């Protein structure tokens, strides 16, 4: 796989082995004392040691902060900011999956702010409350192919008091540079490879179904879906396939660009489910995906038929939905939310959180409490056909 340098939507160094360029990237961003924000699992892997060695060899004063939960909470941000300030760091290397990338970006935002992080929730022009001159530069080094947070200007964190996932946004949270090295994803466990991979699929897929006008994101979403459908099965069956892993890293970044067009019910449901039951975000999207597609069918059938044609799937909408179900089954994705540990009696709580989620506005059918409850119940019972029939009738 050839290396490449891209400048969309930020500067990106793509290719196997490019982690060795980390010190050069830090220098380009003006970082002399980086704080590596990662998670406890990553600290046990060779990549953390390699990052430490690369930075020290270049004369950088490097520190590590690894108090990042799979579903990050506000206290993770507070601890990271304290660590950043007390040790005099001047930039962040966000190393890991979506959680580490999100926390790293939010720590960089909050390093010089004096308001609570919740004041920068992605509502209206809240981001203008921040002092942009104090936001630290971020270098993003993803080690999963899923969220695409490496090319995003936001991060997701749970408010522990309200059990709500909050999207924190500022334009300067966009990383100054990204190192996309597919070799860093090789050791990812199978279930995380699947969950993060289908998360990337959900981003592009929901973007395509969002009704807003954004042809650029729509086109990127088309190719993002194709790359996942072609390469995620290859990665799962052959974890050492660097070419397929490279395509998945590309698809993850493309999904995050595509969803500028909008998201929808998959994410609107996955966010409160993850906040309440601490489920993996990507795997939650994977479980609810077919139920959302079936329920949205009246509004998205033409779009999905075009997508099926583009990806070489026969049978239009039904053929595409069958492909999703077959792929989930082959990769041991649970068919119901119950299998993820979700309480079937929590429908009212989840529906309330879902309709208030920012992603809800991008759903192609008005996302009412009744609609959210319908999909939740279908995803608990495993009744894909029933959800579709109730919406059609």
C-alpha positions in Angstrom: 0.0 0.0 0.0 1.5 3.3 -1.1 1.9 6.2 1.3 0.0 9.4 0.7 -0.3 12.9 2.1 -3.8 14.5 2.1 -5.1 18.0 3.0 -8.7 17.3 3.5 -10.2 18.1 5.9 -6.9 18.6 7.7 -3.3 17.5 7.0 -3.1 13.7 7.0 -0.1 11.3 6.6 -1.5 8.0 5.5 0.4 4.7 5.1 2.1 1.9 7.0 5.0 2.8 9.2 4.2 6.5 9.3 4.1 6.6 13.1 7.9 7.1 12.8 7.2 10.6 11.6 5.5 11.6 14.9 8.3 13.9 16.1 8.4 15.7 12.8 4.7 16.2 13.0 4.9 17.6 16.5 7.6 20.1 15.4 5.4 21.2 12.5 2.6 21.9 15.0 4.9 23.8 17.4 4.6 21.2 20.1 7.6 20.7 22.3 6.0 19.1 25.3 3.2 16.8 24.2 0.7 15.1 26.5 -0.2 11.7 25.1 -3.9 11.1 25.8 -4.8 7.4 25.5 -6.5 4.6 27.4 -5.3 2.0 29.9 -5.3 -0.8 27.3 -3.2 1.1 24.9 -0.6 1.7 27.6 0.1 -2.0 27.6 0.8 -2.2 23.9 4.1 -1.6 22.0 2.7 1.4 20.3 2.7 3.5 23.5 6.3 2.6 24.2 7.2 3.4 20.5 5.5 6.8 20.8 7.4 7.5 24.1 10.7 6.6 22.4 10.1 8.6 19.3 9.3 11.7 21.3 12.2 11.4 23.7 14.7 10.7 20.9 13.7 14.0 19.4 14.2 15.8 22.6 10.5 16.3 23.4 9.3 16.4 27.0 6.5 13.8 26.8 3.9 12.7 29.3 1.1 10.2 29.3 -2.5 10.5 30.6 -4.5 7.3 30.3 -7.6 7.8 32.5 -10.0 7.4 29.6 -13.0 5.2 29.8 -14.6 3.4 26.8 -17.5 5.9 27.2 -15.7 9.0 28.5 -17.2 11.0 31.4 -16.7 14.5 32.6 -14.3 13.5 35.3 -11.9 12.0 32.7 -11.8 15.5 31.1 -11.1 17.2 34.4 -8.3 14.8 35.3 -6.8 15.2 31.9 -6.9 19.0 32.0 -5.3 19.0 35.5 -2.5 16.7 34.2 -1.9 19.0 31.2 -1.8 22.2 33.2 0.3 20.9 36.2 3.0 19.5 34.0 3.3 22.4 31.6 2.4 20.6 28.3 1.8 22.7 25.2 0.0 20.2 22.9 -1.8 16.9 22.8 -1.1 13.6 21.0 -4.4 11.8 21.0 -3.6 8.1 20.6 -6.2 5.3 20.4 -9.8 4.8 19.4 -12.6 7.3 19.4 -12.7 7.7 23.1 -9.1 8.6 23.4 -9.3 10.9 20.4 -12.4 12.7 21.8 -10.9 13.1 25.3 -7.6 14.4 23.8 -9.3 17.0 21.7 -11.5 18.2 24.6 -8.5 18.4 27.0 -6.8 20.5 24.4 -9.9 22.8 24.2 -10.3 23.0 27.9 -6.6 23.6 28.8 -7.0 27.3 28.9 -10.7 27.8 29.5 -12.4 28.8 32.7 -15.9 27.6 32.1 -17.2 24.1 32.6 -16.9 21.8 29.6 -20.7 21.7 29.3 -20.8 25.3 28.3 -19.3 24.3 25.0 -22.0 21.8 24.0 -22.7 21.9 20.3 -25.8 24.0 20.5 -26.1 27.3 18.6 -23.0 29.4 18.9 -21.9 28.0 22.3 -18.4 27.5 20.8 -17.9 31.2 20.7 -17.7 31.2 24.5 -14.2 29.7 24.3 -11.0 31.7 24.2 -9.5 30.4 20.9 -6.0 31.6 21.7 -5.6 29.1 24.6 -6.7 26.0 22.7 -3.7 23.6 22.4 -2.8 21.9 19.1 -3.7 18.3 18.7 -1.9 15.5 16.7 -4.3 12.6 16.2 -3.1 9.0 15.9 -6.0 6.7 15.5 -5.5 3.0 16.3 -9.0 1.9 15.3 -10.9 2.3 12.0 -14.3 3.6 13.3 -15.3 7.0 14.6 -13.3 9.2 12.3 -12.8 11.5 15.3 -9.3 12.2 13.9 -10.9 14.5 11.3 -13.6 16.0 13.4 -14.1 19.2 15.3 -16.0 17.7 18.2 -15.8 15.2 21.0 -18.5 13.2 22.9 -18.5 13.0 26.7 -21.0 11.8 29.2 -22.4 14.2 31.8 -22.4 12.0 34.9 -25.1 14.0 36.6 -27.6 13.7 33.8 -26.4 10.4 32.2 -26.4 12.2 28.9 -23.9 12.1 26.1 -22.9 15.7 25.2 -21.2 16.7 22.0 -18.6 19.4 22.7 -17.6 21.5 19.6 -15.1 24.1 18.5 -13.6 24.6 15.1 -10.1 24.6 16.6 -10.6 21.1 18.0 -9.8 19.8 14.5 -6.4 18.2 14.8 -3.5 20.1 13.3 -2.3 16.8 11.7 -3.3 13.2 11.6 -1.1 10.1 11.3 -3.2 7.2 9.8 -0.9 4.2 10.1 -2.9 1.0 9.4 -0.2 -1.1 11.1 -1.4 0.4 14.4 -4.8 -1.4 14.0 -3.4 -4.9 13.5 -3.6 -6.0 17.2 -7.2 -4.8 17.7 -9.4 -7.5 19.2 -12.0 -9.0 16.8 -15.0 -7.6 18.5 -13.5 -4.1 18.5 -12.6 -4.4 14.9 -16.2 -5.3 14.1 -17.7 -2.6 16.3 -15.6 0.2 15.2 -15.8 -0.9 11.5 -19.6 -0.9 11.6 -19.5 2.5 13.3 -17.7 3.8 10.3 -20.4 2.2 8.1 -23.1 3.8 10.1 -21.6 7.3 9.6 -21.6 7.1 5.9 -24.9 5.2 5.7 -26.8 7.7 7.9 -25.3 10.6 6.0 -26.6 9.2 2.7 -30.1 8.9 4.2 -30.1 12.4 5.8 -32.4 14.6 3.7 -30.3 17.8 3.8 -28.6 19.0 0.6 -24.8 18.3 0.7 -23.7 16.6 -2.6 -20.0 16.6 -1.5 -20.7 14.6 1.7 -23.1 12.4 -0.1 -20.5 11.4 -2.7 -18.0 10.7 0.1 -20.6 8.6 1.9 -21.2 6.4 -1.1 -17.6 5.4 -1.4 -17.2 5.2 2.4 -20.0 2.5 2.5 -18.4 0.6 -0.4 -15.0 0.5 1.3 -16.5 -0.9 4.5 -18.6 -3.5 2.8 -15.6 -4.6 0.7 -12.9 -4.5 3.4 -14.4 -5.1 6.9 -15.0 -8.8 6.1 -11.4 -9.1 4.8 -10.0 -7.5 8.0 -12.1 -9.8 10.2 -11.1 -12.9 8.4 -7.4 -11.9 7.9 -6.4 -9.5 10.7 -2.9 -9.0 9.2 -4.2 -7.7 5.9 -2.6 -4.2 5.9 -4.2 -3.2 2.6 -7.7 -3.9 3.9 -7.0 -2.2 7.2 -5.7 0.9 5.3 -9.0 1.0 3.3 -10.9 0.8 6.6 -8.9 3.7 8.1 -9.8 5.7 5.0 -13.5 4.7 5.3 -13.5 5.8 8.9 -12.2 9.3 8.1 -14.6 9.5 5.1 -17.6 8.7 7.3 -16.7 11.5 9.7 -16.6 13.9 6.7 -19.8 12.5 5.2 -21.9 13.0 8.4 -21.6 16.8 8.0 -24.7 16.1 5.9 -26.4 14.6 9.0 -26.8 11.5 11.1 -30.1 10.0 12.3 -31.9 7.4 14.4 -29.0 5.0 14.7 -26.9 7.5 16.5 -29.8 9.2 18.3 -30.6 5.8 19.9 -27.0 4.6 20.4 -26.0 7.7 22.4 -28.5 7.4 25.3 -28.2 3.6 25.2 -24.5 3.9 25.6 -24.8 6.5 28.3 -27.3 4.4 30.4 -26.0 0.9 29.8 -22.3 1.6 29.0 -22.5 -0.3 25.7 -19.8 0.1 23.0 -21.0 2.8 20.7 -20.1 1.1 17.4 -21.6 -2.2 18.4 -24.8 -0.4 19.5 -25.0 1.1 16.1 -24.4 -2.3 14.6 -27.3 -3.8 16.5 -29.9 -1.0 15.8 -28.8 -0.5 12.1 -31.2 -2.9 10.4 -34.2 -1.8 12.5 -33.5 1.8 11.7 -33.2 1.0 8.0 -36.4 -0.9 8.0 -38.4 1.8 9.9 -37.0 4.5 7.6 -37.8 2.6 4.4 -40.6 4.8 3.2 -38.3 7.8 3.0 -35.0 6.1 2.0 -35.9 3.3 -0.4 -34.7 5.2 -3.5 -31.4 6.2 -1.9 -30.7 2.7 -0.7 -31.5 1.3 -4.1 -28.9 3.6 -5.7 -26.5 2.6 -3.0 -27.1 -1.0 -3.7 -26.4 -0.4 -7.4 -23.1 1.4 -6.5 -21.9 -1.3 -4.2 -22.8 -4.1 -6.6 -25.6 -5.6 -4.4 -28.6 -7.1 -6.2 -32.2 -6.8 -5.0 -32.5 -3.1 -4.2 -33.5 -2.1 -0.7 -34.2 -5.7 0.3 -30.9 -6.9 -1.1 -29.0 -4.2 0.8 -30.8 -4.9 4.1 -30.1 -8.6 3.7 -26.4 -7.9 3.1 -26.3 -5.9 6.4 -28.0 -8.7 8.3 -25.7 -11.4 6.8 -22.6 -9.3 7.6 -23.7 -8.8 11.2 -24.4 -12.5 11.6 -21.1 -13.6 10.1 -19.3 -11.2 12.4 -21.2 -12.3 15.5 -22.9 -9.0 16.1 -25.8 -9.5 18.5 -29.2 -9.4 16.8 -30.9 -7.6 19.7 -30.2 -4.9 22.3 -31.1 -7.4 25.0 -27.9 -9.3 24.1 -26.0 -6.1 24.9 -27.5 -6.0 28.3 -30.1 -3.4 27.6 -33.2 -3.5 29.8 -36.4 -3.8 27.7 -38.3 -1.7 30.3 -36.0 1.3 29.6 -37.8 2.3 26.4 -39.3 5.5 27.8 -35.9 6.7 29.1 -34.1 5.8 25.9 -36.8 7.4 23.7 -36.6 10.6 25.7 -32.9 10.8 25.3 -33.0 9.9 21.7 -35.4 12.6 20.5 -33.3 15.2 22.4 -30.1 14.0 20.8 -28.6 16.3 18.1 -28.5 13.4 15.6 -32.3 13.0 15.7 -32.7 16.0 13.5 -31.0 14.3 10.5 -33.4 11.3 10.4 -35.3 11.2 7.2 -38.6 10.5 9.0 -39.6 12.8 11.9 -38.0 11.3 15.0 -40.9 11.4 17.5 -41.0 9.6 20.8 -43.3 7.1 19.3 -40.9 6.4 16.4 -38.0 6.1 18.7 -39.9 3.7 20.9 -41.0 1.6 17.9 -37.4 1.1 16.8 -36.2 0.4 20.4 -38.8 -2.2 20.9 -38.1 -3.9 17.5 -34.4 -3.9 18.4 -35.1 -5.6 21.7 -37.3 -8.3 20.2 -35.4 -8.8 16.9 -38.4 -8.0 14.8 -36.9 -6.3 11.7 -39.9 -7.0 9.5 -42.4 -5.9 12.1 -40.8 -2.4 12.4 -41.0 -2.0 8.6 -44.6 -3.1 8.4 -45.8 -0.8 11.2 -44.1 2.2 9.5 -45.6 1.4 6.1 -49.1 0.9 7.5 
